[in-house]
Amino acid sequence: DQLVASADLPPEVAAEIAAILEPAASTRVEDQAAAWSAPSFEPVVRDVCGLLLRLAKERPTVIVVDDVQFVDAPSLRLLLQLQRRIKSTRMLIVVSRWDRPASGHQRMHAYFTTHAGHQVQLTPMSAEAVHDLVRRSLSGFVDSEVPARVHELSAGNPMLVHALIDDYITGEPGPG
């Protein structure tokens, strides 16, 4: 569902995928995992993969999955199928995950993330990088203690650094 609802897909491809996924959408939520693992849903996975692979022949295609450890079984099955078939296509699958799996699909998550072409381990921003970003974001007009406090509060997490800078700009009080 998220694939069709949030992706920048050509309308005709989105409509085709929605039509293929319709049987799963009408399945009761608590039964979806069982339904998707049933042999009758193999054509659904195959057909959606086929459409996405066809799209990748027409134009570069990127599928991004944030927090793959929370992906449901049907979506993970689809991603695994795509991963096995994309070697000679213009498709890229990018996933982010926690350092430790947080779901019952640990073996599939492990397979998906360990058989990747490239893995990038992200580290927190250094104090110097936070300092530079704060100064650039605030056009250099900032108390000298602000960058150090932002680094301390955020622990170098880029999302938190940006949120703290936004709070500082809007004047909204933050923690500490």
Residue pairs with C-beta under 8 A, 6 or more apart in sequence:
1 21
1 25
2 75
3 9
3 17
3 48
3 63
3 75
4 14
4 17
4 18
4 21
7 14
9 17
9 55
10 55
13 51
13 55
16 51
17 48
17 51
20 44
20 47
20 48
20 51
21 44
21 48
23 41
23 44
24 32
24 35
24 36
24 41
24 44
24 74
27 35
32 72
32 74
33 72
33 73
33 74
35 41
36 44
36 45
36 73
36 74
36 77
37 73
37 77
41 74
45 74
45 77
45 78
45 81
46 81
48 78
49 78
49 81
49 82
49 85
52 61
52 63
52 82
52 91
53 82
53 85
53 86
53 89
53 91
55 61
56 86
56 89
56 90
56 91
57 89
57 90
59 90
60 90
60 91
60 92
61 89
61 90
61 91
61 92
62 91
62 92
62 93
62 94
63 79
63 82
63 91
63 92
63 93
63 94
64 93
64 94
64 95
65 71
65 75
65 79
65 93
65 94
65 95
65 96
66 95
66 96
67 96
67 97
67 98
68 76
68 79
68 95
68 96
68 97
68 109
68 112
68 113
69 97
69 98
69 101
69 102
69 103
69 109
70 102
70 103
71 79
71 103
71 105
71 109
73 105
73 108
76 105
76 108
76 109
76 112
77 108
79 93
79 95
79 112
80 108
80 111
80 112
82 91
82 93
83 93
83 112
83 115
86 92
86 93
95 112
95 113
95 116
97 109
97 113
101 109
101 110
103 109
113 119
123 156
124 155
124 156
124 157
125 133
125 151
125 154
125 156
125 157
125 158
125 161
126 156
127 147
127 148
127 151
127 156
129 156
130 147
130 150
130 151
130 154
130 156
130 161
131 147
131 148
131 151
133 161
133 165
134 142
134 146
134 147
134 150
134 161
134 165
135 142
135 147
137 165
137 169
138 146
138 165
138 168
138 169
146 168
149 176
150 161
150 164
150 165
150 168
151 161
153 160
153 164
153 174
153 175
153 176
154 160
154 161
154 164
164 174
167 173
167 174
168 174
